[in-house]
Amino acid sequence: MFRLRRYRYYVFCAVIVVFLLYRVAQNSEQWETVSASFPHAAPPPPRSRPPPTSKSGASVRVDAPIKGIASEDNDLPQRILEHPGKDDSPVKIPDLKTTKPTKQTDVDDDEDEDADFELPPGSETTVQEAGVLAYDHDGAAKATTAPVINVPDKSVGQGAKDAENKPVKPTTTAVHWSKIPEHFPVPASEIIPLPTGKPKKIPTIQYAFEKESPKSREVRETRQQQVKAEMERSWAGYWKYAKGHDELSPVSKKFRDPFCGWAATLVDSLDTLWIMGMEEEFKAALLEVEKIDFTVGKRPEIPVFETTIRYLGGLVAAYDVSGGKSGGYDILLEKAVELAEILMGVFDTPNRMPVLYYNWKPQFASQPRRASTSASVAELGSLAMEFTRLAQITKENKYYDAVARITDAFYEWGERGTSIPGIFPEHIDTSGCNHTAQNELEAAKNAAEEKLYDETDNDSSKASGVTADEDEELDTESDLKPKSQRNRPGKTKYSVAKRSEKSSALNLNVVKKKNPKTGKVEVIAGETLLPECVSQGLTSSGWADQYSMGGSQDSTYEYFPKQWLLLGGLEPKYKELHLKVSEAVKKWLLYRPMVPDDRDILFSAKIITSGEPETDANKQYEVTHLTCFIGGMFGMGGKIFEVPADVEIGKKLTEGCVWAYESTPTGIMPEGAHLLPCPDTKDCHWNQTLYEHTLDPSFESRDEQVEEYERQKAKAKAAAEKAKKEKSRAQDAVPPRRKPGQPKESELDEKPPSGSQEDYDHTRIQKRAPISGTAELEDDAIERPSSRDKKAKFSDTDAGDLEDSDPAPGFKKSTVGQVPLQEDEDTLEEDPLRPLSHKEWVANKIKTEKLPKGFVDVGSRAYILRPEAIESVWYMYRITGDKKWQEKGWKMFEAIRRHTTTEAGNSAINNVLSQKPTQLNEMESFWTAETLKYFYLLYSEPNLISLDHWVLNTEAHPFKRPKAPFGV
């Protein structure tokens, strides 16, 4: 009996195997097509039950989830199919780099890509052939086949030998970027070429410097060498502790990789090394540059703006300053082109606006996408100079075309008009889709589909042969459908991953259908589609718009005049854009702050508006370090476009940032603060009362609160004293019982004779009693600096404003000169319930917040080694030739060095308002790329990086201005 049972199981298993082999033979052609049409997916983890296999060993069951597309902001398209197993048919393997990860992080990056929706493991589904739409400029969609880049290893996963008994550790290789066909290519005939022709004659920017005296030269060169020494120390620290990584942590002597781990500080500093004459360090750095592999990174996405201005700009500038083609450092151009080819993928969108956080891995990069619905102006508009200069050097117009289309989009938007004409709101929709119109179309489409469902429900149910219960069991995407499309029996169902307003996700057209041959419900992964789009240009992405020259907006405006210079004045759009920006800033943003010494300085404010700035503008009189570049921009723009008034404005803007440096205890400007504007920029004088009222918006009610408190306190004390007297009087009115033998009361309580010594002493004691009552109140109304100091915490000098202040109304100053009795010491204690007066409140705010005089608040007190202020100082020196800018710059340098120096480099600090700020252990790459470079150039000879021959990008990378077409 036992043997019979055992063979019965064998026979049952044999029948199942034969049936499955028959199925494999039927579907082999279908699986070969699918294996060649889906992008890469990693093999799934082993399951408890291995799938049936054919004679060839190919898997005939797919339990991998079908995945959608993630949100647009992080650009994480999901894998469409995961297909484990092995196939004897030939497999196409793309030409990709595959290396084993050296760190666990390489593995983690690949395993972190989750789906937004998936089919449950174990569901009986198969996937039929699907294509990917390729963009045709004439509007015709063509199906293309994506390459297979995953070859499952038969030694791991479900197909591994003894997979059930022996756990097999999967092998993972680092994923590299690879070149893929574009979905939305620009036809060769429509590529925008670089402007041709001889560059226009442009007015000189630099001052005609005279020969300096020996003494002036000695001072200048001494300062220049001290700046170089700071660079040498910072570079040595980076080289020793962080070589090959993005940034040095100068306090702990470790490293950080906030970008993609491509040695940001090293690439960013190449031109600085050359300019400072550190050629040995430059050549050693080139050996590290050659090792950088831009096809693989430590981040799942590339921050396009930062990568372009630091890496691409750094490589191109180093190539230019080291002699270009004749310099012999071809590796710099090779690496620049390698990186540029990767970055070109970000422009592959329907409207050619870039995706600013680019998922470079092939399974993601191969998916079509749209640009962001909420991009910052700075990130979008600050790619122009780097790609333009690369196009000039390589004579490849495609690099210029990519950024020229962005400029055209800004120009077209400017022609349509923004709420503040000439400048653009901080956050913009770059997707190219009118979502309002799109929603209306989708609503009409849903209504039409609803009507179609109603008309075809019964017929569809009969035709498909799928019951409502059977279909509903497999309807795992129902949560993604409109309610009106759920639970409809018999109808072939569609599940579309809808694109949200902030998503570049695709519509993955997933269809479930019953196969008439097998009777099984199958899943067809259809074409990957972008959502329908009603075309539009750039537009605001929010209800309220912010306009400023600060962060997230700054460098786009900086690039308009600089791009005009780089193109030799041959593209007039950049001049028009700059002049409109200049006028808008002068009309809407510039303000003169009220400062103690009445200095004539300017800053640029921020405006928040809902579209009617004339009536609803909320103006914030900010002071930010990032905005300090604007002095140099106005100065240079005024020179090249011959607007002398703008040069004068540039001086005052630069003076403003210098004043902000001079105003703090450290001598360093804070990241962000607010000031009090003058009502009239031409007649502006310090007003202490107005300043204090600005510090304390509740100044009108604060003194009234103190007076009311004093009145209530006086009433309470008077009532308590009255109650006490009444109680004492009542006790006196009741004579105590006299015990037998006790003397009469008159014998003890009889008043002493009037005028006697005993009568005088008794009177003094009675007069002291009110000290705990009325007299106490009178004394309490007098300012006691020593007591108030505990509460208000202001200095002796600030307390001087409060000495001898008038007592509360109805009281006189106390004339009691003697020391109170010991039992009345509690009257000297501070009253914790008493509100502060306006004067006290202001003094307390200034003391506790350590506000420099003139500052209303300091919201961000850090200094992270920023260059913008010294950048404008350098521009002013080179434009005006006035040596006062060198003196101002030297004070700035000494203050920065004093508070940021560490053994291995220089560190950001947490609080510029503290005499002893804490070092934050961060040394941004722009410290050696920008800040030290500008200080060095401030004390160099004027012909070193002359503004008449070079133009610097926003990371201080100098590009050679053209003297012939294409800048050759």
Secondary structure in CASP SS format (residue, H / E / C, confidence):
PFRMAT SS
TARGET T0000
AUTHOR 0000-0000-0000
METHOD secondary structure of the structure
MODEL  1
M C 1.00
F H 1.00
R H 1.00
L H 1.00
R H 1.00
R H 1.00
Y H 1.00
R H 1.00
Y H 1.00
Y H 1.00
V H 1.00
F H 1.00
C H 1.00
A H 1.00
V H 1.00
I H 1.00
V H 1.00
V H 1.00
F H 1.00
L H 1.00
L H 1.00
Y H 1.00
R H 1.00
V H 1.00
A H 1.00
Q H 1.00
N H 1.00
S H 1.00
E H 1.00
Q H 1.00
W H 1.00
E H 1.00
T H 1.00
V H 1.00
S H 1.00
A C 1.00
S C 1.00
F C 1.00
P C 1.00
H C 1.00
A C 1.00
A C 1.00
P C 1.00
P C 1.00
P C 1.00
P C 1.00
R C 1.00
S C 1.00
R C 1.00
P C 1.00
P C 1.00
P C 1.00
T E 1.00
S C 1.00
K C 1.00
S C 1.00
G C 1.00
A C 1.00
S E 1.00
V C 1.00
R C 1.00
V C 1.00
D C 1.00
A C 1.00
P C 1.00
I C 1.00
K C 1.00
G C 1.00
I E 1.00
A C 1.00
S C 1.00
E C 1.00
D C 1.00
N C 1.00
D C 1.00
L C 1.00
P E 1.00
Q C 1.00
R C 1.00
I C 1.00
L C 1.00
E C 1.00
H C 1.00
P C 1.00
G C 1.00
K C 1.00
D C 1.00
D C 1.00
S C 1.00
P C 1.00
V C 1.00
K C 1.00
I C 1.00
P C 1.00
D C 1.00
L C 1.00
K C 1.00
T C 1.00
T E 1.00
K C 1.00
P C 1.00
T C 1.00
K C 1.00
Q H 1.00
T H 1.00
D H 1.00
V H 1.00
D H 1.00
D H 1.00
D H 1.00
E H 1.00
D C 1.00
E C 1.00
D C 1.00
A C 1.00
D C 1.00
F C 1.00
E C 1.00
L C 1.00
P C 1.00
P C 1.00
G C 1.00
S C 1.00
E C 1.00
T C 1.00
T C 1.00
V E 1.00
Q E 1.00
E C 1.00
A C 1.00
G C 1.00
V E 1.00
L E 1.00
A E 1.00
Y C 1.00
D C 1.00
H C 1.00
D C 1.00
G C 1.00
A C 1.00
A C 1.00
K E 1.00
A E 1.00
T E 1.00
T C 1.00
A C 1.00
P C 1.00
V C 1.00
I C 1.00
N C 1.00
V C 1.00
P C 1.00
D C 1.00
K C 1.00
S C 1.00
V C 1.00
G H 1.00
Q H 1.00
G H 1.00
A C 1.00
K C 1.00
D C 1.00
A C 1.00
E C 1.00
N C 1.00
K C 1.00
P C 1.00
V C 1.00
K C 1.00
P C 1.00
T C 1.00
T C 1.00
T C 1.00
A E 1.00
V C 1.00
H C 1.00
W C 1.00
S C 1.00
K C 1.00
I C 1.00
P C 1.00
E C 1.00
H C 1.00
F C 1.00
P C 1.00
V C 1.00
P C 1.00
A H 1.00
S H 1.00
E H 1.00
I C 1.00
I C 1.00
P C 1.00
L C 1.00
P C 1.00
T C 1.00
G C 1.00
K C 1.00
P C 1.00
K C 1.00
K C 1.00
I C 1.00
P C 1.00
T C 1.00
I C 1.00
Q C 1.00
Y C 1.00
A C 1.00
F C 1.00
E C 1.00
K C 1.00
E C 1.00
S C 1.00
P H 1.00
K H 1.00
S H 1.00
R H 1.00
E H 1.00
V H 1.00
R H 1.00
E H 1.00
T H 1.00
R H 1.00
Q H 1.00
Q H 1.00
Q H 1.00
V H 1.00
K H 1.00
A H 1.00
E H 1.00
M H 1.00
E H 1.00
R H 1.00
S H 1.00
W H 1.00
A H 1.00
G H 1.00
Y H 1.00
W H 1.00
K H 1.00
Y H 1.00
A C 1.00
K C 1.00
G C 1.00
H C 1.00
D C 1.00
E E 1.00
L E 1.00
S E 1.00
P C 1.00
V C 1.00
S C 1.00
K C 1.00
K E 1.00
F E 1.00
R E 1.00
D C 1.00
P C 1.00
F C 1.00
C C 1.00
G C 1.00
W C 1.00
A C 1.00
A H 1.00
T H 1.00
L H 1.00
V H 1.00
D H 1.00
S C 1.00
L H 1.00
D H 1.00
T H 1.00
L H 1.00
W H 1.00
I H 1.00
M C 1.00
G C 1.00
M C 1.00
E H 1.00
E H 1.00
E H 1.00
F H 1.00
K H 1.00
A H 1.00
A H 1.00
L H 1.00
L H 1.00
E H 1.00
V H 1.00
E H 1.00
K H 1.00
I C 1.00
D C 1.00
F C 1.00
T C 1.00
V C 1.00
G C 1.00
K C 1.00
R C 1.00
P C 1.00
E C 1.00
I E 1.00
P E 1.00
V H 1.00
F H 1.00
E H 1.00
T H 1.00
T H 1.00
I H 1.00
R H 1.00
Y H 1.00
L H 1.00
G H 1.00
G H 1.00
L H 1.00
V H 1.00
A H 1.00
A H 1.00
Y H 1.00
D H 1.00
V H 1.00
S C 1.00
G C 1.00
G H 1.00
K H 1.00
S H 1.00
G H 1.00
G C 1.00
Y C 1.00
D H 1.00
I H 1.00
L H 1.00
L H 1.00
E H 1.00
K H 1.00
A H 1.00
V H 1.00
E H 1.00
L H 1.00
A H 1.00
E H 1.00
I H 1.00
L H 1.00
M H 1.00
G H 1.00
V H 1.00
F H 1.00
D C 1.00
T C 1.00
P C 1.00
N C 1.00
R C 1.00
M C 1.00
P C 1.00
V C 1.00
L C 1.00
Y E 1.00
Y E 1.00
N C 1.00
W C 1.00
K C 1.00
P H 1.00
Q H 1.00
F H 1.00
A H 1.00
S C 1.00
Q C 1.00
P C 1.00
R C 1.00
R C 1.00
A C 1.00
S C 1.00
T C 1.00
S C 1.00
A E 1.00
S E 1.00
V H 1.00
A H 1.00
E H 1.00
L H 1.00
G H 1.00
S C 1.00
L C 1.00
A H 1.00
M H 1.00
E H 1.00
F H 1.00
T H 1.00
R H 1.00
L H 1.00
A H 1.00
Q H 1.00
I H 1.00
T H 1.00
K C 1.00
E C 1.00
N H 1.00
K H 1.00
Y H 1.00
Y H 1.00
D H 1.00
A H 1.00
V H 1.00
A H 1.00
R H 1.00
I H 1.00
T H 1.00
D H 1.00
A H 1.00
F H 1.00
Y H 1.00
E H 1.00
W H 1.00
G H 1.00
E H 1.00
R H 1.00
G C 1.00
T C 1.00
S C 1.00
I C 1.00
P C 1.00
G C 1.00
I C 1.00
F C 1.00
P C 1.00
E C 1.00
H E 1.00
I E 1.00
D E 1.00
T C 1.00
S C 1.00
G C 1.00
C E 1.00
N C 1.00
H H 1.00
T H 1.00
A H 1.00
Q H 1.00
N H 1.00
E H 1.00
L H 1.00
E H 1.00
A H 1.00
A H 1.00
K H 1.00
N H 1.00
A H 1.00
A H 1.00
E H 1.00
E H 1.00
K H 1.00
L H 1.00
Y H 1.00
D H 1.00
E H 1.00
T H 1.00
D H 1.00
N H 1.00
D H 1.00
S H 1.00
S H 1.00
K H 1.00
A H 1.00
S H 1.00
G C 1.00
V C 1.00
T C 1.00
A H 1.00
D H 1.00
E H 1.00
D H 1.00
E H 1.00
E H 1.00
L C 1.00
D C 1.00
T C 1.00
E C 1.00
S H 1.00
D H 1.00
L H 1.00
K C 1.00
P C 1.00
K H 1.00
S H 1.00
Q H 1.00
R C 1.00
N C 1.00
R C 1.00
P C 1.00
G C 1.00
K C 1.00
T C 1.00
K C 1.00
Y E 1.00
S E 1.00
V C 1.00
A C 1.00
K C 1.00
R C 1.00
S C 1.00
E C 1.00
K C 1.00
S C 1.00
S C 1.00
A C 1.00
L C 1.00
N E 1.00
L E 1.00
N E 1.00
V E 1.00
V E 1.00
K E 1.00
K E 1.00
K E 1.00
N C 1.00
P C 1.00
K C 1.00
T C 1.00
G C 1.00
K C 1.00
V E 1.00
E E 1.00
V E 1.00
I E 1.00
A E 1.00
G E 1.00
E E 1.00
T E 1.00
L E 1.00
L C 1.00
P C 1.00
E C 1.00
C C 1.00
V C 1.00
S E 1.00
Q C 1.00
G C 1.00
L C 1.00
T E 1.00
S E 1.00
S C 1.00
G C 1.00
W C 1.00
A C 1.00
D E 1.00
Q E 1.00
Y E 1.00
S C 1.00
M C 1.00
G C 1.00
G C 1.00
S C 1.00
Q C 1.00
D H 1.00
S H 1.00
T H 1.00
Y H 1.00
E H 1.00
Y H 1.00
F H 1.00
P H 1.00
K H 1.00
Q H 1.00
W H 1.00
L H 1.00
L H 1.00
L C 1.00
G C 1.00
G C 1.00
L C 1.00
E C 1.00
P H 1.00
K H 1.00
Y H 1.00
K H 1.00
E H 1.00
L H 1.00
H H 1.00
L H 1.00
K H 1.00
V H 1.00
S H 1.00
E H 1.00
A H 1.00
V H 1.00
K H 1.00
K H 1.00
W H 1.00
L H 1.00
L E 1.00
Y E 1.00
R C 1.00
P E 1.00
M C 1.00
V C 1.00
P C 1.00
D C 1.00
D C 1.00
R C 1.00
D C 1.00
I C 1.00
L C 1.00
F E 1.00
S E 1.00
A C 1.00
K E 1.00
I E 1.00
I E 1.00
T E 1.00
S C 1.00
G C 1.00
E C 1.00
P H 1.00
E H 1.00
T H 1.00
D H 1.00
A C 1.00
N E 1.00
K E 1.00
Q E 1.00
Y C 1.00
E E 1.00
V E 1.00
T E 1.00
H H 1.00
L H 1.00
T H 1.00
C H 1.00
F H 1.00
I H 1.00
G H 1.00
G H 1.00
M H 1.00
F H 1.00
G H 1.00
M H 1.00
G H 1.00
G H 1.00
K H 1.00
I H 1.00
F C 1.00
E C 1.00
V C 1.00
P H 1.00
A H 1.00
D H 1.00
V H 1.00
E H 1.00
I H 1.00
G H 1.00
K H 1.00
K H 1.00
L H 1.00
T H 1.00
E H 1.00
G H 1.00
C H 1.00
V H 1.00
W H 1.00
A H 1.00
Y H 1.00
E H 1.00
S C 1.00
T C 1.00
P C 1.00
T C 1.00
G C 1.00
I C 1.00
M C 1.00
P C 1.00
E C 1.00
G E 1.00
A E 1.00
H E 1.00
L E 1.00
L C 1.00
P E 1.00
C C 1.00
P C 1.00
D C 1.00
T C 1.00
K C 1.00
D C 1.00
C C 1.00
H C 1.00
W C 1.00
N C 1.00
Q H 1.00
T H 1.00
L H 1.00
Y H 1.00
E H 1.00
H H 1.00
T H 1.00
L H 1.00
D C 1.00
P C 1.00
S C 1.00
F H 1.00
E H 1.00
S H 1.00
R H 1.00
D H 1.00
E H 1.00
Q H 1.00
V H 1.00
E H 1.00
E H 1.00
Y H 1.00
E H 1.00
R H 1.00
Q H 1.00
K H 1.00
A H 1.00
K H 1.00
A H 1.00
K H 1.00
A H 1.00
A H 1.00
A H 1.00
E H 1.00
K H 1.00
A H 1.00
K H 1.00
K H 1.00
E H 1.00
K H 1.00
S H 1.00
R H 1.00
A H 1.00
Q H 1.00
D H 1.00
A H 1.00
V C 1.00
P C 1.00
P C 1.00
R C 1.00
R C 1.00
K C 1.00
P C 1.00
G C 1.00
Q C 1.00
P C 1.00
K C 1.00
E H 1.00
S H 1.00
E H 1.00
L H 1.00
D H 1.00
E C 1.00
K C 1.00
P C 1.00
P C 1.00
S C 1.00
G C 1.00
S C 1.00
Q H 1.00
E H 1.00
D H 1.00
Y H 1.00
D H 1.00
H H 1.00
T H 1.00
R H 1.00
I H 1.00
Q H 1.00
K H 1.00
R H 1.00
A H 1.00
P H 1.00
I H 1.00
S H 1.00
G C 1.00
T H 1.00
A H 1.00
E H 1.00
L H 1.00
E H 1.00
D H 1.00
D H 1.00
A C 1.00
I C 1.00
E C 1.00
R C 1.00
P H 1.00
S H 1.00
S H 1.00
R H 1.00
D H 1.00
K H 1.00
K H 1.00
A H 1.00
K C 1.00
F C 1.00
S C 1.00
D H 1.00
T H 1.00
D H 1.00
A H 1.00
G C 1.00
D C 1.00
L C 1.00
E C 1.00
D C 1.00
S C 1.00
D C 1.00
P C 1.00
A C 1.00
P C 1.00
G C 1.00
F C 1.00
K C 1.00
K C 1.00
S C 1.00
T C 1.00
V C 1.00
G C 1.00
Q C 1.00
V C 1.00
P C 1.00
L C 1.00
Q H 1.00
E H 1.00
D H 1.00
E H 1.00
D H 1.00
T H 1.00
L H 1.00
E C 1.00
E C 1.00
D C 1.00
P C 1.00
L C 1.00
R C 1.00
P C 1.00
L C 1.00
S C 1.00
H H 1.00
K H 1.00
E H 1.00
W H 1.00
V H 1.00
A H 1.00
N H 1.00
K H 1.00
I H 1.00
K H 1.00
T H 1.00
E H 1.00
K C 1.00
L C 1.00
P C 1.00
K C 1.00
G C 1.00
F E 1.00
V E 1.00
D E 1.00
V E 1.00
G E 1.00
S E 1.00
R C 1.00
A C 1.00
Y E 1.00
I C 1.00
L C 1.00
R C 1.00
P C 1.00
E H 1.00
A H 1.00
I H 1.00
E H 1.00
S H 1.00
V H 1.00
W H 1.00
Y H 1.00
M H 1.00
Y H 1.00
R H 1.00
I H 1.00
T H 1.00
G C 1.00
D C 1.00
K C 1.00
K H 1.00
W H 1.00
Q H 1.00
E H 1.00
K H 1.00
G H 1.00
W H 1.00
K H 1.00
M H 1.00
F H 1.00
E H 1.00
A H 1.00
I H 1.00
R H 1.00
R H 1.00
H H 1.00
T H 1.00
T E 1.00
T C 1.00
E C 1.00
A C 1.00
G C 1.00
N E 1.00
S C 1.00
A C 1.00
I E 1.00
N C 1.00
N C 1.00
V C 1.00
L C 1.00
S C 1.00
Q C 1.00
K C 1.00
P C 1.00
T C 1.00
Q E 1.00
L C 1.00
N C 1.00
E C 1.00
M E 1.00
E C 1.00
S C 1.00
F H 1.00
W H 1.00
T H 1.00
A H 1.00
E H 1.00
T H 1.00
L H 1.00
K H 1.00
Y H 1.00
F H 1.00
Y H 1.00
L H 1.00
L H 1.00
Y C 1.00
S C 1.00
E C 1.00
P C 1.00
N C 1.00
L C 1.00
I C 1.00
S C 1.00
L C 1.00
D C 1.00
H C 1.00
W E 1.00
V E 1.00
L E 1.00
N C 1.00
T C 1.00
E C 1.00
A C 1.00
H C 1.00
P E 1.00
F E 1.00
K E 1.00
R C 1.00
P C 1.00
K C 1.00
A C 1.00
P H 1.00
F H 1.00
G H 1.00
V C 1.00
END
